[in-house]
Amino acid sequence: MKSIIIKSVSILLFSFALNTQLKAQGVTVSTDLQDVRYAGKTYNGIKGNPYLFEDWADGKVKLENGTVYEGLKLQYDQLKDELIFSIEDARPKAFMHPVKEFSIWEAGNKQETNAKIFKNGFAPIDGASEKAFYEILTDGKISLLKRTTKTITEERANGNTFKTKQLNSTQKYYLADGTTLFKIKKDKKSVLEALQDKAKAAQLEAYISSKRINLKDDAGLTQAIAYYNSL
């Protein structure tokens, strides 16, 4: 009986200490500390990585209520379009309040300039709601956004009896004017047609040709939109 009481007190003290630590960092989680599903690379037997990175990463988070905090380990689940976090125990936890934006970079990389930035709040498009996260490739009057979604498919290899569940990744690109999105393909015609200022679009076309920019590459597409914003 005494050992049971000691264990119960220990659990309560641990929960209190962990909640105090979380609150000190500006993080609010459910009071029962229930973990979210995090099954690593296998994701319950499915082949492929559902997350942005293989392992936990460093990052900063801004909530919809304006709270900003850092110092957590983050992981972005691109299958569920959900951000999860951990403090020090590597146990995944869900945010109680909605996340507005976050920046994330691989653990050990202290160069925040290499961080990937994600935001939501854009107008619904292609089946995605305003809660969907988009990677901000370049920000400005016109922003270039990239949305990566992962889905589960079943495939049966030749000679196999059973199907295998596998994760597939799809990327879509958009130009954002405020919260309004314009879907584009990674080619010059699509980009120029989506731009509303045709005079600047003509200058951009000349720039793309003179610099031989490859719009099939994310870096080239980012360079082109950054130039457009500089005009």
Salt bridges, closest charged atoms under 4 A:
ASP35 OD2 - ARG91 NE 3.10
GLU54 OE1 - LYS41 NZ 3.95
ASP58 OD1 - LYS73 NZ 2.64
GLU64 OE2 - LYS131 NZ 2.78
ASP81 OD2 - ARG147 NH1 3.38
GLU82 OE1 - LYS80 NZ 3.51
ASP89 OD2 - LYS93 NZ 3.33
GLU112 OE1 - LYS60 NZ 3.18
ASP126 OD2 - LYS183 NZ 3.49
GLU135 OE2 - LYS116 NZ 3.51
ASP139 OD2 - LYS119 NZ 3.37
ASP218 OD2 - LYS146 NZ 2.94
ASP218 OD1 - LYS186 NZ 2.84
